C-alpha cells in the first residue's frame, strides 16, 4: 500500500514521496499507481465497462424514452451507474481482488484533486468535459460553442448542484467541475457509510423534512444529536481511505453557504479515523519497509502532524475551538516543535525612528519529531537529512511567482505608498536599508527556515486565534505574528504563501493606510490562482502541496471578498460583474440597491428565472427586492420543501411585520433542516422572548452559544434570562462570557455585576460596577449595585471578625491618594481572570458546564472541588478569605471613588463612600464623606417628605457613629448639634416615627459620651 502513502506525501510537498522511498519501493509504488489510474479511468468512463456498464446504459435509455413521469438527466443516469460500479468493485475487493478497490480510491482522489485545482489552487483551466460526456463528442462540442454573452443553463449541472446541497443549504456560488466533487464523495465517502446527501438518502430527507418542520424548536437540536449517533467511525484497516474521504467532505462543507450537521457528523467521523491511522504508522513496521534509514520515521511523524492539522481545520470550521487546539498541540508534538509568541524590538513603518515592542512568533525544537530535524520541507526534510541526499522539497518563494499576475484596469494607478512594512523589521535581524515597504523583511532568527509543516502549523494557530477570540480590533493583531512568520520564509509552498497573504490582506483592509495595498494583494491572489493556464506559474502538483492543511476559500468566495473590497473602496462596477458571474444574487441585489438601480436588479432576476424557474435562491432574491413575502413561499415549494434559506427569509419578513409567532414557526422550520445556523438560533430566541416563552428562549440562546462561543449578544441574552429566572450562579457564568466578548458594552458589565452580587461574589460585582462607570464615562451610575456591594462587604467583614477587619484596615490604611494604584491592580486582576476563563471555557461541548455550580466563579481565587484541588483548612482558609475580602474592598473603593468623580453624582454615593472608609478602617475619611452626604441632603424637604426624612435620618445616624468612633469632645459636640437640629426640624411632621425615636436615642448616647469625654479631659493631668 505504499502507493497510498505516496499520494498523501505528495499532497504535502511536491514530489515528496520521491525523497522518502528507496528506488525499488518508489518504482513499485509508481507501478501500483499506474494500475490504479487505469482502473480509475475505467470506473469513471461514461461507458462504464465491466459490471457497471449495463446499469448506466439503462439509465441513459430512460432519459430518452423511459417513463414520461420521471425524466432522468444524463448526470443522474451517470452517477447511478457510477454507484453501481463502485458497489461492484467493493464486492470484488471483498472477494480478494485488491486492484478493484484501488481503482475506486484512485478515482476518488483524481476527482478530488481536479475539483481542488478548478476551485482552490488553480491553475484555472477551461471547463472540463462533464464526467457523463466523452471529451470531443457532439454534446460537449456544442456546449463549449455557446455564443459569448449568453449563458448555458444545463439541467445536468443543476442536478449535480442539488445533490451537493445538504440540509437545505445552497452552494456558495457557481462552482467549476462540481461533478468531480460529487464523484469524489461517491467514491471516497459513500463506501465508508459516510454519505451526506447524494443518492437515495437525499430523497428521504427531502420527503420528510420540510412539510412537518413547523413544529418544535428542538427539532434542529435533536437532528444534531441523531447525526452524531449515526456517524459511526469507518471500519479499521482502510489505510488512508478515511483521510481522503475527510478531505472530500471538508471541501463539500466549504462549498455550502452554511454549516451542515450532516456533513459535520460524517467529516468528524472520517477525521477521527484518519488521525488514528496516521498515529498508528509510527509503531507500524509495515510502513515503508524499503525506505531509506530514518526516512520512514520522519514520514510517519509528518503524516501524523498533517492529520492533526487537517483535523484542527475541520474542528475550526464548526467552532470547536478546544478540540482544534488539542489537535494543534498534537501536531506540534509530532513535529517536535513548540510555537510561542514573544516580544522583540522592531519597526512597523519606514519613517519610524525608535523601535517599539512587536509580537513575534517563534519555533523551538522540543523533541524528535519531523519538524525538529531540518529546516527543509517537512515531507522530505527529516528524511533527506537522515539519508544524506535528496533535494529540498520546499520551493524558493521567488519561484512560486505569486506576484507575477497583473491587476484589472480599474486598479491601474493604485500603488502602495503607505510606508508600512508587511512585517515588522526586528532589531538586528535585517541589514540597514534592506527592508522596503510592502516587501517582507527578514524574520527573527528562530522564525527562519521553518518547514512546510511548521508553516502550516503557524497558520493553524492564526486560524485558532480567529475562532477562539471575539472579532475586535485586537484579534487581527493577535493573528499577525503567526502570519508574518510565514510570509518571511525564504522557502515555502504555494498554498501556504497564498493562505498567509490572504490573511494579511484581510488585516490590512481594516486599516486606512494599507487598504489600497490590501486591494492590490487580493487582486494578485486571484490572478495567481487563475494563472498558469497560458503556461505561467507553478503547476497543479506544486500548488496542491499543503492545500488541504490550511484554510483557503473556494474560488467564488475569494472573488466575493475581492468584490466586497471593491465596493468598500468605491469601485462598484467590478463587483457587479463578479457577483453576476458567480451567481451570487443576494450580493448582486445589494450592490444594485447601493447604486439606486432596483429596476436593474429586478431585470437580472427575472432573466434568470426564465431560464431556471425552480431556483429557490432566485425566488428568495425576488422577495428581498420586492418585499413580497409570497415569493418566499414559492421558493419553499419550488425547492421541494428543502430550502432552509426560504424559511429564513420568510421568518425575517415576519420579523419586519412584528409577527413573532409566525417568525418563530419559520425559524423552527429552517432549523429543522439546517441546525448549525447561529443567526437563526439568535433570532428564534428573540422571537421566544417577545412571545413570553422564557424557557424556550433560554434553550435557543444556549444552543447559539454552543455553536458560536464568541457570540457576545447571545451570552448577554442568556445571562439576562438566568437573572430573570433567579439562577444567580448560571447568570454569573453566562454574563462572564458576555463581558469577555463584549468588553465595550456597559450593559453587559452591569448584568455581570448584578449576577455577581446575587451569586455572593462581591469582588466580581465591584469590578463590574467599575467597568460600567469607565465605559459610560460616569453617565451611568448604578447606585443600587454600589449599595449592594458595600452591604455585602460589611456583612462579610462581620463574619470574618475583628482580625479580618483589622487586616483590611492595615491593607488599606492610606487610600486617599491611591486611586491610580487601585485601578492598576484592578486591571491586572481582570487580566488574570480573563486568562483563567479562556482556559476553562474554550470547548463548545463543555459550554453547558457554564450552567453548573461546579465551576469556579470568574476571578475566584479559591480552588473548587471540581478541579480536584484539596480544600484549604484552618489558618490557611482564614488567610485566603481575608485576602479575598481585602481585594473586594479595594475594588469597591476604586468604583466608589470613580462614582463620586462622575458628573451629577447623587448624594447617596458619598454615603456609600463613607461606609466604605469605615469598612477600611479610615475613621477620619469616613466622617468627611458622611458629612458631605448629610450636607447634600440638607437641601431636601426632609422635614415634610417621608422618603427624604428616612434618607436624612439614616445618614445622620451613620454620621453620629462616625463622630463617636473618633471620640474627641469636639467631634461629639458636632454630632450632638447636628442631631438636635434634625430632631427639631422634623418634630412637627415625624415626631412619633420610629426613626425619630432612634435619632433621639442616638442623641442621648452622644450626650453621654460627650459628658464622659469632658470628665476624662478634666481629670487628665495638665
GIZISUL-V989777 format. One record per residue. SS is DSSP state (hx for helix, st for strand, lp for the rest). Layout:
SS
SS
This chain:
lp
hx
hx
hx
hx
hx
hx
hx
hx
hx
lp
lp
lp
lp
lp
hx
hx
hx
hx
lp
lp
lp
hx
hx
hx
hx
hx
hx
hx
hx
hx
hx
hx
hx
hx
hx
hx
hx
hx
hx
hx
hx
hx
hx
lp
lp
lp
lp
lp
hx
hx
hx
hx
hx
hx
hx
hx
hx
hx
hx
hx
hx
hx
hx
hx
lp
lp
lp
lp
lp
lp
lp
lp
hx
hx
hx
hx
hx
hx
hx
hx
hx
hx
hx
hx
hx
hx
hx
hx
hx
hx
hx
hx
hx
lp
lp
lp
hx
hx
hx
hx
hx
hx
hx
hx
hx
hx
hx
hx
hx
hx
hx
hx
hx
hx
hx
hx
hx
hx
hx
hx
lp
lp
lp
lp
lp
lp
lp
lp
lp
lp
lp
lp
lp
lp
lp
lp
hx
hx
hx
hx
hx
hx
hx
lp
lp
lp
lp
lp
lp
lp
lp
lp
lp
hx
hx
hx
hx
hx
hx
hx
hx
hx
hx
lp
st
lp
lp
st
lp
st
lp
lp
lp
lp
lp
lp
hx
hx
hx
hx
hx
hx
hx
hx
hx
hx
hx
hx
hx
hx
hx
lp
lp
lp
lp
lp
lp
lp
hx
hx
hx
hx
hx
hx
hx
hx
hx
hx
lp
lp
lp
lp
lp
lp
lp
lp
hx
hx
hx
hx
hx
hx
hx
hx
hx
hx
hx
hx
hx
lp
lp
lp
lp
lp
lp
lp
lp
lp
lp
hx
hx
hx
hx
hx
hx
hx
hx
hx
hx
hx
hx
hx
hx
hx
st
lp
lp
st
lp
hx
hx
hx
hx
hx
hx
hx
hx
hx
hx
hx
hx
hx
hx
hx
hx
hx
hx
hx
hx
hx
hx
hx
lp
lp
lp
lp
lp
lp
lp
lp
lp
lp
lp
hx
hx
hx
hx
hx
hx
hx
hx
hx
hx
hx
hx
hx
hx
hx
hx
hx
hx
hx
hx
hx
hx
hx
lp
lp
lp
hx
hx
hx
hx
hx
hx
hx
hx
hx
hx
hx
hx
hx
hx
hx
lp
st
st
st
st
st
st
st
st
st
st
st
st
st
lp
lp
lp
lp
lp
lp
st
st
st
st
st
st
st
st
st
st
lp
lp
lp
lp
lp
hx
hx
hx
lp
lp
lp
lp
hx
hx
hx
hx
hx
hx
hx
hx
hx
hx
lp
lp
lp
lp
lp
lp
lp
st
st
hx
hx
hx
hx
lp
lp
lp
lp
lp
lp
lp
lp
hx
hx
hx
lp
lp
lp
lp
lp
lp
lp
lp
st
st
st
st
st
st
st
lp
lp
lp
lp
lp
lp
lp
lp
lp
lp
lp
lp
lp
lp
lp
lp
lp
lp
hx
hx
hx
lp
lp
lp
lp
hx
hx
hx
hx
hx
hx
hx
hx
hx
hx
hx
hx
hx
hx
hx
hx
hx
lp
lp
lp
lp
hx
hx
hx
hx
hx
hx
hx
hx
hx
hx
hx
hx
hx
hx
hx
lp
lp
lp
st
st
lp
hx
hx
hx
hx
hx
hx
hx
hx
hx
hx
hx
hx
hx
hx
hx
lp
lp
lp
hx
hx
hx
hx
hx
hx
hx
hx
hx
hx
hx
hx
hx
hx
hx
hx
hx
hx
hx
lp
lp
lp
lp
lp
lp
lp
lp
lp
hx
hx
hx
hx
hx
lp
lp
lp
lp
lp
lp
lp
lp
lp
lp
hx
hx
hx
hx
hx
hx
hx
hx
hx
hx
hx
hx
hx
hx
lp
lp
lp
hx
hx
hx
hx
hx
hx
hx
hx
hx
hx
lp
lp
lp
hx
hx
hx
hx
hx
hx
hx
hx
hx
hx
lp
lp
lp
hx
hx
hx
hx
hx
hx
hx
hx
hx
hx
hx
hx
hx
hx
lp
lp
lp
lp
hx
hx
hx
hx
hx
hx
hx
hx
hx
hx
hx
lp
lp
lp
hx
hx
hx
hx
hx
hx
hx
hx
hx
lp
lp
lp
lp
lp
hx
hx
hx
hx
hx
hx
hx
hx
hx
hx
hx
hx
hx
lp
lp
lp
hx
hx
hx
hx
hx
hx
hx
hx
hx
hx
hx
hx
hx
hx
lp
lp
st
lp
hx
hx
hx
hx
hx
hx
hx
hx
hx
hx
hx
hx
hx
lp
lp
lp
hx
hx
hx
hx
hx
hx
hx
hx
hx
hx
hx
hx
hx
hx
lp
lp
lp
lp
hx
hx
hx
hx
hx
hx
hx
hx
hx
hx
hx
hx
hx
lp
lp
lp
hx
hx
hx
hx
hx
hx
hx
hx
hx
hx
hx
hx
hx
hx
lp
lp
lp
lp
hx
hx
hx
hx
hx
hx
hx
hx
hx
hx
hx
hx
hx
lp
lp
lp
hx
hx
hx
hx
hx
hx
hx
hx
hx
hx
hx
hx
hx
hx
lp
lp
lp
lp
lp
lp
lp
hx
hx
hx
hx
hx
hx
hx
hx
hx
hx
hx
hx
hx
hx
hx
hx
hx
hx
hx
hx
hx
hx
hx
hx
hx
hx
hx
hx
hx
lp
lp
lp
lp
lp
lp
lp
hx
hx
hx
hx
hx
hx
hx
hx
hx
hx
hx
hx
hx
hx
hx
hx
hx
hx
hx
hx
hx
hx
lp
lp
lp
hx
hx
hx
hx
hx
hx
hx
hx
lp
lp
lp
lp
lp
lp
lp
lp
lp
lp
lp
lp
lp
hx
hx
hx
lp
lp
lp
lp
lp
lp
hx
hx
hx
hx
hx
hx
hx
hx
hx
hx
hx
hx
hx
hx
hx
hx
hx
hx
hx
hx
hx
hx
hx
hx
hx
hx
hx
lp
lp
lp
lp
lp
lp
hx
hx
hx
hx
hx
hx
hx
hx
hx
hx
hx
hx
hx
lp
lp
lp
hx
hx
hx
hx
hx
hx
hx
hx
hx
hx
hx
hx
hx
hx
hx
lp
lp
lp
lp
lp
lp
lp
lp
hx
hx
hx
hx
hx
hx
hx
hx
hx
hx
hx
hx
hx
hx
hx
hx
hx
hx
hx
hx
hx
lp
lp
hx
hx
hx
hx
hx
hx
hx
hx
hx
hx
hx
hx
hx
hx
hx
hx
hx
hx
hx
hx
hx
hx
lp
lp
lp
hx
hx
hx
hx
hx
hx
hx
hx
hx
hx
hx
hx
hx
hx
hx
hx
hx
hx
hx
hx
hx
hx
hx
hx
hx
hx
lp
lp
lp
